[in-house]
Amino acid sequence: MKAEKNKVEVVVVVVVVVVVVVVVVVVVVRAVAVVTVVVAVVAFSGLTVDWDDFSNRSTSLSTSLEL
């Protein structure tokens, strides 16, 4: 009985470790994916931000504040 109990404990520990590893890997992969997407978005749209539109908005905001 003791040997069987030890086997069960080992199996439980292995399952828990595997689940934890899988969860960590999934979280890391998602984080990396999110960071990659954010970096890609910033790289592509960030460098080509419509600065005229942005300055127009800030200008209109400042003029409306002056009024």
N, C-alpha and C positions, 0 to 999 in steps of 0.2 A: 504493500500500500504506500509505503514511504517513497519508493522509486516512482510510482505513478504520480504521486503528489508533486514530486520534484519536476517530473516531465510537464505536468500541467502548469506549474509555476514558470518553467522555462518558456513554454509556449505562450503564456500570457505576457511575459516580459518581452518576448520577441515580437508579438503582435503589437504591443503598446509602442515599442521602439519603432517598428515599421510605420505605424500610424503617425507617430510624431514626426518621423523623417519625411513622410509623404506630405503632411501638412506644412512643414517648414519649406519643403521644396516648392510646393504650390504657392505659398505666400511669397517666397523669394522670386519665383518665376513671374508671378503677377506684378510684384513690385518692379522688377526689371522691365517688364512689358510696359507698365504705366510710365516709368521713367523714360523708356525708349520712345514711347509715343509722345510724351511731353517734349522731350528733346527734339524729336523730329518736327513736331508742330512749331516749336519755337524756331528751329533752324530754317524751316521752309517759310512759314508765315511770319515769324518774328523778324527775319531779315528783310522781308518784303511787306512789312506793316505799312498800311496806308497812312503815312505820317501826315500827309496833307489833311486827311479826314480827321486824324487825331488832333492836329493843331487847330483845325476849324472848330472842333468840338470844344477844346479848351478856350479858344478865343470867344466863341459864342457864350460859353459859361461865364467867362470873366466879364463880358459886356453885359450879360443879363444881371450879374452881381452888381455892376456899377449902376445899373438902372435902379 
